[in-house]
Structure formats: structure tokens, C-alpha cells
Amino acid sequence: MTGHSKQTLYACTLQLDDALIAPYGGRLVQAFVPKPDQRELQARLPQLKRVDITARELIDLEMIASGAYSPLTGFMDSRTYRSVLESTVLPGGMPWGLPVTLAVTEETAKSLDVGQGVALYHDNEAVGVMLIADIFAWDTESEERICGEGAGQPSPQIAERKARKSNFLLGGVVSMLIARSSEQRLMKHQWPKDMRYLQAQKQWQKIAAIHLQNPWQRSDEYLLKCALEASDALLLHINTETALEQSGLLSSVLKGASRLLLENYIPSNRVLENPAPDGFFHGSPRAVLQHAILSQNYGCESIFLPAHGGYAGARQEVINLFAAARKHGLTIRCVFLDPTFHCDQCGGIATEKSCPHNAAARTIISETEIAAQLMHGKNLPPTVARPDVARAVARGMANRPDTDGNTGKYLYPHVSEISRDLIESLAGHKAGVLWMTGLSGSGKSTIAHRVQRELLLSGHRVYVLDGDTLRSGLNSDLSFGEEARRENLRRAAEVAKVLVDAGLIVIASFISPFIAERQMVRKIVGAGFFEIYVEATLETCEERDPKGLYKRARAGVIPHFTGISSPYEAPEQTDLRLNTSKLGLEECVGQFHDFIAQSGLLRADNHSHPHALRAEEVGA
């Protein structure tokens, strides 16, 4: 252990002999005020200039003092700050990902001098002292660029600093005055020496970290368990802010959901939680490097990197950064994990390595889509979160304060305790939406009702959702203008989704003439959506004209009629195409039935096609 002096405050480094992976750079920094000096320092605090720090800056202070940010001994000065921003290295050449800074207003900056000692306060409690080595302007533009990489959202810290107009930064060595606040004890905040001692006590040889921020999601839970299978234990750093929070979700809501998952579905004695600042968990190579440095200082021998976020497309850059850092003592092992998705046919979370099915069977929901569903009171499907975890998120959302003044968002549907898988198991077959699109008179309704009859007689739960039926009831308030037609299809899609949740096979018969509208329907319904194009020439449809609609459209009685005065955009790609100009009803029904069987919707004991009663030409 090297010595220390009050001129450099109380920073020192420890040469560890715990037989674990060495800290980054070889030594662990410690910067706590020793107990013998605390009384004297407390007496001198009123004489020192006071600088208030935020909760995020308090975590940074802890990380510096405890050695989690080794080899840093304080907040960055201008030279260090500029080197990290421009070159991703500390002045000595050691790779480093993100700036670690203390921000103040211009008024505070003008009241301070280089070489001055200051007292650091948080919530009116003295938490540390600092020897100012530099006072310089904050480079907002550069920080926004590097801290937003791969995040898709502005940094919460940057937004907070802008709000309080803290445009100057203080650099210099620090020492922490308190051991652990009550808040930190409640958060079970671990420090590197604690973690290393625990590893030695438990005789863990392989402790790992994982680059996750939302373990409550099914896809992330899968990855967490994969990492746990390959390790003795996991150190799970929990972000103090999240990308979802920027969409209006409180971190406490997400932490509660993660807590429920960890308590009920993960062996808690092998997963150790620890808070970490925002910015560590987005997908940029810088953030990955910073998380790896932090994890190595805690004694982790490996870090698992799920292939999502911005760095997924910059894997080589991550590899290059790690290679450069190895020359300076970054020896933590980087393990890349494959992208995950929910496969309907596999019945769970999978990767390309384990799933043989094509993309049509896979459900991938982005962070933005999850946030939007929660913000608008929609249930999270069991493919995204376990039902009890989803209910915890929903309850947390219901209790959140209304910050936007929008009273229309107090809708939080109860998440069912019965999963879709169980409903389908009881029904004996999968649920799904068979969305039939085509011109009026192409034969959609005739085929739909014939297929419905055959499925019902063979023991399936099936319902035909017809455009005219909805127009005469639920959607009777809608006109036939462009916006009204789109709303008609949106409502139809929502009804179809409800019926699928109830375990039914839904055969939906709607002209739905535009590609964009059909894509909207596909997105609303989600997993289990199939598009069937019932193709027929305009001449064939006009010859049939069972409802006399074409004659009235030609006469100008019906405006905006699809095929006459309004276009029909035929699908470029579709799951099934039935050409009723060339095929009879029996052939179309047979092809439709075969397609349903291939899609995995039929009962396991009923894959053969029952013969229809009699052949007849396709009508409307």
C-alpha cells in the first residue's frame, strides 16, 4: 500500500492478494477519510466552501472512493475529460469509456479557485471533500454525442444538468466522508472490497457481470439465466435511470418488477445486485467498455454482452477497445450472446442457434414499443413479461404521478393470471388471426364461413369477423372516408386481438385495400397473424356483384369504392394467395385448410382435411 498525505487528501491504492482478477491497472483505489481524521475534518467543514452534488454525482463519488472507478482518484480535470471525449483514453493511454465529472453553475464556479478545498454535500449531509485542481466549461455537445450513442435517448444526467444550468465542471481528487448512508444500505450497495471478500468467502472462482438494464423482460431473463449457468454467481448492476424511464416510466416501477423476478424466478443467493449510474447500459462500445472496467474492479472475470442496442452493429469496435485496454490491465473476458426472440412455434424464448423456424413465427418487441404499451394502459403479453411481473409493472404505472396533465391515461387493464399458452392448451389448438384481404366479391366471406364450419365441426374454437357485421354494430358511427376506414380496421384489429387472447382462431374478412393499413393490423395483433390474399380480377368481381355494389359505384352512387374510384394495393408478399378467378370453392377451402395445418393452428389430432359437403362456384 502506498502512502497518502493531506495535500492529496486521502487517496491511496491497495495492492490486492485475494487471488482474484486484478483491478484495472493492477491496484484498487481507496479514498475514504480515515476515522482518526474524521472528527477534525467535521470541525473544519463550516470553514470550507460548500458544493452541492446530485444523486448521480454521489454514486460517482462512491465509485471513486471505493475503487470501482480505479484508477481514477477524483473527478476528471479538463485534460482527462478532453482525452476521454476525443480519444476514449485517459491521459496516460489507458482506454476509458465515459466522462466522470462534477457539474456546477457559473455562479458557483466563479466563487471557487483552483487549489481550494471544498466540502461536498448531498441532501444537506456532508458526504466528502475535494481539492479543486481545475475549473472548466462543460462540453455539452460532445457529451451528448458520446453519451447518446446506442441509447436512442438523451442522457438523464445531461438533461438534469441543463435544467439546473450547470455549465461548468470541477476536477480534482476527492475523499468520501461517510461510510454508507441509510439509502445506500437499503439499496444493498456493494463496494469492490466487499464483493471480493464475499467471493473469497463463498469460494466462487467465476463471478460474472451482464450488460442488462431490464432483467424483468422475458428475453433478458433468458440471457441472465444463460450467464448464470456459465458462472458461479452474477453481479447484476442495476441502472439508476433507464431508457424506458425517458418514455415516462419511473425507475421504481421497473426496479419493483425486476425485484419480483429476482425473488421468485432466480436463485437470489447467486445473483448480487448493485446500483450503477445511468449511461452504463446503453449499447455504445464506450458504455460496454466502462461497464467492463467497473465489473473487473469488482472481481468479475467475465462480462456477458447481449447482442442488442447500438453496439450490436459495432461488435468489432468493442473487440478493438478491449484489445487496446488489455495492454493496460483489462483482463475481464468478453462473452457475446446471440439476439433473442419469442418463437410461437417453439413456445418460448430462443436464438438463431436453437430455433429452426422462420421469422414469421418470431416476436420481437422494442423498448419503445413496450414503453408505449405501458403508457397507454395496454397489457404486456406473456411473451414480454411473466404475468405476475407484468402486473407489478402495471400496478407501478397506476401509482405513478401524473406529470403530463393527461387524465385520459388512467387506464391500466389487469393482466390475466392465465397465460395464452394455458388457454391454448385447454382449447387443444393454437390461437391466431387469418386476415383475408381482397376486392369486394372476391369470395372472402364465402370461403371464411365454409372454413369456419369445417373447423367448428372438427372441434376448433373459431369465429368469423366480417367487415359488414362490424359496420352494422360496433363501427356504425363511422363514415366511409379515408380516416374512418382506417379507424374501422384499427377497431377490427383490436377486436381480433381480444378474440385471440380468448384462445380463438379468428378468420377476418375485410377488403383492407392499403398495405400500410394491413401492416397496422399486423402490428396490433402481434404474434399469430397471417395475411391471406383472396385474389380475383375486377371483371370477375363485377360479374358476381352479389350485393349490387359495383353497379352503384359505376353509377356514382357509392363514392370512394375500392376497385372503381379508390385503389386496391395488392399484397407484395402474403402468407397465402387464393385465386378465386381460377379456382373453385372446394379448391380454395382445401388450400386454406392445408395452410392452417402448416401454420400449426390445428388440433394435434386433426391435421387431415375433412371433405366439404359439395362443390359450388365462389360467391361473395
Helices and strands as residue ranges (DSSP letters): G 6-8, E 12-14, E 28-30, H 35-44, G 45-47, E 49-52, H 55-66, E 74-75, H 78-87, E 102-104, H 106-110, E 117-122, E 125-137, H 140-148, H 156-163, E 168-176, H 182-186, H 192-202, E 207-210, H 218-229, E 233-239, G 245-247, H 251-265, G 268-270, E 271-276, H 285-297, E 302-306, G 310-314, H 315-326, E 333-337, E 341-343, E 348-350, G 359-361, E 362-363, H 367-375, H 387-399, G 407-409, H 420-427, E 432-437, H 444-457, E 462-466, H 467-471, H 482-501, E 505-509, H 515-525, E 529-535, H 538-544, H 549-554, E 576-579, H 585-598
